[in-house]
Amino acid sequence: MQEMLSSGKVVASICHAGWVLASAGVLKGKKATACIMIKDDLVNAGAEYINQEVVVDGNLITSRVPDDLPAFCREILKQLG
């Protein structure tokens, strides 16, 4: 996953998928969001947790819950251009 982020490829996660980012060790110094239940895990992995429908930090796109899908998809499409 670090290679994907470093090479500028879009990395996107929503809801509990933030655990994958935390496990991959790619959140240190990044702004991110996810479902509130894993907020502490993201923070402990080094992320700045922001409670909003979508958070974009470079090519990393994160979102909280399925209700946030319109904003999440919009940002992914914008990045894919």
URURHU-V250001 format. One record per residue. N is the residue number from 1. RES is the residue in three letters. PHI is phi as a letter, one per 20 degrees, with the letter a starting at -180 (* if undefined). NEAR is the number of other ideal C-beta (glycine too) atoms within 8 Angstrom. Layout:
n->N res->RES phi->PHI near->NEAR
n->N res->RES phi->PHI near->NEAR
This chain:
n->1 res->MET phi->* near->9
n->2 res->GLN phi->f near->8
n->3 res->GLU phi->f near->6
n->4 res->MET phi->f near->8
n->5 res->LEU phi->f near->13
n->6 res->SER phi->f near->6
n->7 res->SER phi->e near->6
n->8 res->GLY phi->n near->5
n->9 res->LYS phi->f near->7
n->10 res->VAL phi->f near->8
n->11 res->VAL phi->c near->12
n->12 res->ALA phi->c near->11
n->13 res->SER phi->b near->12
n->14 res->ILE phi->c near->13
n->15 res->CYS phi->m near->11
n->16 res->HIS phi->f near->8
n->17 res->ALA phi->f near->9
n->18 res->GLY phi->g near->17
n->19 res->TRP phi->f near->10
n->20 res->VAL phi->f near->9
n->21 res->LEU phi->f near->18
n->22 res->ALA phi->f near->14
n->23 res->SER phi->f near->6
n->24 res->ALA phi->f near->8
n->25 res->GLY phi->m near->8
n->26 res->VAL phi->d near->11
n->27 res->LEU phi->e near->13
n->28 res->LYS phi->g near->8
n->29 res->GLY phi->n near->4
n->30 res->LYS phi->e near->12
n->31 res->LYS phi->e near->7
n->32 res->ALA phi->b near->16
n->33 res->THR phi->c near->14
n->34 res->ALA phi->a near->18
n->35 res->CYS phi->f near->9
n->36 res->ILE phi->g near->7
n->37 res->MET phi->f near->5
n->38 res->ILE phi->d near->12
n->39 res->LYS phi->g near->10
n->40 res->ASP phi->f near->6
n->41 res->ASP phi->f near->10
n->42 res->LEU phi->f near->16
n->43 res->VAL phi->f near->10
n->44 res->ASN phi->f near->7
n->45 res->ALA phi->e near->11
n->46 res->GLY phi->o near->8
n->47 res->ALA phi->e near->13
n->48 res->GLU phi->e near->7
n->49 res->TYR phi->f near->10
n->50 res->ILE phi->c near->8
n->51 res->ASN phi->e near->7
n->52 res->GLN phi->b near->7
n->53 res->GLU phi->f near->9
n->54 res->VAL phi->b near->13
n->55 res->VAL phi->c near->11
n->56 res->VAL phi->d near->8
n->57 res->ASP phi->c near->8
n->58 res->GLY phi->m near->6
n->59 res->ASN phi->e near->9
n->60 res->LEU phi->e near->13
n->61 res->ILE phi->c near->15
n->62 res->THR phi->c near->14
n->63 res->SER phi->b near->17
n->64 res->ARG phi->e near->13
n->65 res->VAL phi->b near->8
n->66 res->PRO phi->g near->6
n->67 res->ASP phi->f near->6
n->68 res->ASP phi->e near->12
n->69 res->LEU phi->g near->9
n->70 res->PRO phi->g near->6
n->71 res->ALA phi->f near->10
n->72 res->PHE phi->f near->14
n->73 res->CYS phi->f near->8
n->74 res->ARG phi->g near->9
n->75 res->GLU phi->f near->12
n->76 res->ILE phi->f near->11
n->77 res->LEU phi->f near->8
n->78 res->LYS phi->f near->7
n->79 res->GLN phi->f near->10
n->80 res->LEU phi->f near->6
n->81 res->GLY phi->l near->4
